[in-house]
Amino acid sequence: MAAKINSFESEQIEWLAFLAAVSVGVLNGFDIGSKANRMRRAWRKLNAAVLRYEGIPGQGIENVIKAYEEGEMIIGDVKEEPK
């Protein structure tokens, strides 16, 4: 059964609306979505290099190190101040 809006008191709805607004502000202000995307891209790059290193004979560790360095560039510096 779906929740009905009438089942909440007015004060509860106000608090939920406030918390939703704060949550959206934090997500946008600190650019969390973009940071998460960069972390995933860097992880995929490093993970592919490790799989090649483990699965293909003759692959040197240099390729894994290079992928690690490229992943760090993808992630970039951490911004301490919100935009």
Buried (B, 14 or more C-beta within 10 A) or exposed (E): EEEEEEEEEEEEEEEEEEEEEEEEEEEEEBBEEEBEEBEEBBEEBBEEBBEEBEEEEEBEEEBBEEBBEBBEEBBEEEEEEEE
